[in-house]
Amino acid sequence: MLLKKRSCWASLICILFLLTGCWDRIEIDQRGFVVGVAIDYSNTQKHKFKGTYQIVVPSGLKQSSQGKSGSGSSNKAYFNLSTTENSMPAISSKLAVRTSRSPYFEHLKIIIISSELAKDDKIFADLLDFFLRNSEMRRGVQILIANGKASDILDIPTFNEPTPIDYITSIARNDRKSNYMLPESRIGDVHEYLVKHESFAIQTVKLEEKGVAMTGSAIFDGHTKEMVGFLTGDETQGLNFVTEQVKGGIIEGKIKDHTFAFRAERTKSKITMQQLNPTKFRFNIKLATEGVIDKSISDYDTSKSETIKNLEKSLEDAVQINTLKAIKKLQQTYKKDALGLGAYLFQNHYKLWKPIANDWDQGLNIFTQSEINVQTEVIIRRIGNIIKTTKE
């Protein structure tokens, strides 16, 4: 009995050694919450990269919540810290000794990479590797390509937001109001493209009139992992229609030099394919959208079916033109399939896809030789309000 009791006490004492606290615990008031990271080439010969971290100041956030501007108050809601090194781990380590609070990435919202850096062979993937491996990182972090210096984006006026990152995040979510920009590009989605070796597009940002603009997109080669160029806002609208990423926004049409606006509410893209020979394909893309007239023309009576047909035809032409612009640039200039046609073949015609996979948008580049036809259909469901109509 005595031996049993001793064994029991010995076991309890051993268990106590296992009930230690969290070995890496850091108090919340000792953490430096990084909300944004900008990466550029360094201007120094000694180091290759320049990293800029935007870190929030809790006391400044409190002032902002009480109605004061984050940029105009004496105590800002953020500060930017920059340094140069030859790798992202070295940059983070160097910054840790320059701030009283160690950098913490759990609340990171945006990573901005300069277009100059993204165009360099394989550097883009190596930079993302640091964030993908970091245990504090979330796969919902947004990736942006800066048309210019990435660090400049972190210095923009904050307007009605406490930090520049909050301001940029709010704009990035406006894809329901504008179809000239891509939906948010998450680091998890970009990682999937890199693993599958598929070409893809990423949301862009550039300085414009003391603020930022996020129209257009950056095109990446899925094999070399480098950026090959940009699409304009019009071309990005066409890309969004093909990839079914239009969540709303305005389409402008013209009739006899008069401009009217149509708000897209629902869109659909359907792709069909014909194989003309082993390395020649014909794709037919049918784009359909329906919505409401947001701005009509007072000289036209929109209650007439003939007028509605004319308006729909004008909108169909506008969508088709922008889509063909995007296709032409992707096929002839960049020679990269950001349209997802290769993914369509992989999913729906795998036996045809397997022998040509390595020559789709590299090697023989079958993508550039493919025939792509676009049909558009616009349905005006509601004509909205009008001020006045006159008979012709």
N, C-alpha and C positions, 0 to 999 in steps of 0.2 A: 504493500500500500504506500509506504514511504517512498519507495523507488518510483512509483507511478506519479506521485506528487512532484518529486524532483524533476522527472522527465517533462511534466506539464509546465513547470516554471521555466525550465530551460528553453522549451519551445516558445513560450510567450516572450522571453527575453530576446530570442533570435528574431521573432516577428517584429519587435520594436525597431530593430535596425532597418527593416524594410519600409517602415512607415515614416520615412523622412519627407520633408517638404519638397516642392518643385525646385530642382537644382539650378535651373536657369531663369528663375522668376525675376522680373524687373518691375518695380513699381510703376504705375501708370504716369506719375508725375516726373519720371525719369526717362520717359520715351520721347523721341523726336518723331512725330507722325509725318512721314513723307507722303504727300498727296500727288506730286507730279515730278517727273524726271525728264530732262531734256539732254540729248546727246549730240554733240558736234565733233568735228575734227578740231584738234588742238592747234593753236597758232605757234606753239613752241616746238623746237626740234627734239627736245628731250622726251616728250610724251606724245602719244598718238591721239588720245581722246580727251574731250572736255565734257565733264558731267556736271549738270546743274540740277540741284534738288530743291523743290519747293516744300518747305516745312511749315506747318500751321503753328500759330501762337494762340493757345487756348484763351488767354485774357483778351486778345484782339477779337476772337470769335464772339466773346461775350458782349463786347462793345457793339459789334455789328448786329447782333440779335436785338440790341436795344435801340436800333435805328440809326446808328452811325455808319458811315462808309468805311469799308475796310481799307481803302487806299488813302482816304483823307484824314483819318483820325490819327492822333499822336501815337497810338499803339496799334500797329498794323496787325491784321489777322494772319500774316504769313511773313516769311523771309526766304530769300533765295541764297543758296550756298553753292559755290562752284569750285572745282579743282580739276587738275589734269593728271592723267595717268595712262598706262598702256592697256588697261583692262578694266571692266566694270567692277570686279571684286576689289581691285586695288583702289579704285575711286571711292567705293563705299568705305573701305578701311581707312583711307586718308581723311575722309570727311568726318569719320567718327571721332577723330582726335581734334577736330576743329569746332565742335559744338558740345555744349554741356549735356545734351541729351542724345543718346545713341540713336541713329537712324532706324526707323521701324516701318516696314513695308506693308503691314496688314491692311492699311487704309489707302494704299496707292490707287489712284484713279486713272491716270493717263501717263503713257510713255510717249514722248515726242522725239522723233529721230529726223535729223536733217536730210534733205534729198541728196545732198552731195555725198554723205556717208552711205546712204541706202543704195547708191548706184555702184558702190565698190563691191567687187566680187566676194561673196560669202560673208562679209562683215556683218550684214544685217542679221543673219541667222545666229552668228556667234554672240552678238549682243543680246538677242532674245534668250539665248541659252542660259545666261546668268539669272534672268528673271523667272524662267520656267523651272529652274532647279531650286530656287529660293523657297524654303519651307514656309515663309511668311506670305508668299505671293498668292493671289487669287487668279484664276483663269479668266475672270471677267474684266481684268484690267484692259483699258482701251489703248490701241496703238494708233498714232497719228504720224503722218509724214509731213514735215514742214517744208514748204516751198521757200527755202532760205535758211537762215540760222534758227535752230530749234530753241536756243536759250532766249532769243528775243521774244518768243511767244509767252514766256513766263513773266515778262515785264509789262504786259499790256494793262491798261486801266481796268479796274474791276467793275466799274459801274454799279449795278445794284446787287452784286454778289460779293461775299467776303474775300474770296481769293480768285486770281486769274484762272486757276484750274476749275473752280466751280462755274465760272463764266463760260469756259470752253465746253465743259460737260453739258451745260444747259443748251448750248447751240448744237452740239453733236446729236442731241436727242430730237432735234426739230425736223427729222426726216419725214415726219407725218405732215409737215407744212410745206416742205420743199422736196421735189424729186430730182433736183440738180446736185444733190449730195448723196453719198452712200450712207447706209445704216452704219451704226457703230461697228468698228473692227476690233473684236476681242482678241486678246493674245492667245486664247485657247483655240479659236477658229483659225487664226494665222498659223499656229503650230500644226494643225491638221493639214493645211495646204502644203506646208513645208515637208511634212512626213510623206504625203501622197505624191509629191513632186508635180502638183498642179499649179498652173499660173493663176494669179488672183489679183484682186484690186483692194486697196486700202484707202480709207478716208484721209483727206489732206486738210492742211490748215496753212493760211498765210496771213501776214500782216496787211491790214487795209484800213486807212483812215483812222488811226489810233485804236483800232479794234482788230478783229480777225474775220476772215471769210473762210467758209468750209465747203465751197462748191468745187466740183471736180473730184478726181480720184487719181491715185498712183498705181501703175501697173507693174507687177512683179513676175519675173521668170521663176517658175516653180522648181526648175532644175539647178540653175546657178544661184538662186536665192537673192538675186540682185534686182533693183528697180530699173526698168527700161524706159520709163517716161510717164507723162501725165495725160489724162483725158480732161477735156474742158467740161464745163457744167452741162452744156447741151449733149455732149457725147456720153456723159455719165447718166443723163436721163435715159438715153437709149439703152445703155447697158443695164440700168435698173429694170426697164421693161422686159428685157430678154430674160433676166435672172429672177423675175417676179419679186423684186424688192421695192416696188413702188407702193408706199403705204398711204399716199395722199399727195397733196401738192397741186400746183397750177400748171395747166398746159395752155399756151397761147395760140390762138388761130387768127387768120386774117381773111377778110372778105372786102374786096375793093378798097384796099388801103386802110380799112377799119380793123382795129384789133379788139378781140374779145377774149375773155378768160373762162376756162373750164376747170373745175375742181374735180380731180379723180377721186373716186370713193372705193372702187373695186377694180382690180386688174387681174389678168390671167395670161399666161404664156404657154403655148403648146408647140412642141417641136416634133417634127416627123423627118424621116431620113430615107434616102434612096442611095444604094451603092451602085454607081455607074460602072466602075471597074475596081480591081483590088485596092487602088490607091486614090480613087476619085469618089467623092461623096457629094450629094446634094441635100442640103438642109432647108426645110420649109418651116419658118417660124411665124406663127399666127399670134398676134398680140390683140387682146381685147380689153377694153376699159369702159367703165360707165361712171357717170357722176352727174354734176349739176352745173349749169351756167352761173358763174360768179359775177361776170360783167358782160352785159349784153350790148347790142348796138341799137340805139334809139330809132334809127331809120329802117329797121327790119322788124317785121311782126313775127315774133317767135311762137305765136300760137298757130302758125301755118306749118303744115307738115313739110312743105317744100323748103321753107326757110330752115327748119331743123335739119333736113338732109344736107343742105349746103354747109351749115355749121359743122355737122359731123364729118363731112368730107374734108373740110379745111383742117380739122383737128387730126384726122387720120393721116393726112399728108405731113403735118408737123411731127407727129410721132414717128412716122416712117423715115423722114429725112434725118432726124437725130439718131435713130437706130442705125441707119445705113452709114452715117458718119462714124459712129463708134466701131462698127464692123470693119469699115475700110481702114481705119487707123490700126486696129488690132491685127488685121490680116496683112496689110501692106507695109506699115511703118514699124510696128513692134514685133509682128509675127508671133504673137503669143495669144493663146486661147483663154482669155479671162471671161469668155461667154459661158463656159461650162459645157461646151459641145462634146469635149472628150469625156467628161463625167457622164454625159447622157449616153454615149456609146458604151461606156463601161457598165452602166447600170441596165441598159435595155438591149444591147447587142454585143454581149461579151465575146462571143465567138469571132465576130468581125473585128472587135477592138484588140484582142490579144496579139495578133501578129503585127499590128501597126502601132502599138502603144509607144514604142521607143522612137518612132518617126512622126509622131503627131504634131507637136510644135517645136521639134528639134530634128536633127538629122535631115531626112527628106522633107520635113515640114509639110505634111499632108494637109494640115489646117489651112495653110495659105492657098492651097490649090482647090479647096472645097468651094462649092457653089452655095451661097447662102441667100435665100429669098425671104423677104419680109412682107407679110400681109397685116394690115391693121384694121381694127373695127372699133369705132367709138359710138357709144349709145348715150344720148342725153336723156336722163330720167326725169329731171325737173328743170324748168327754165328760170326759176328764181323770180326775183322782183325786178320790175322795169319801171322807169319813170314815164316814158312816153313812147308811143309807136305811131308812125305815119305811113300812109299807103304810098307806094311808089307810083 
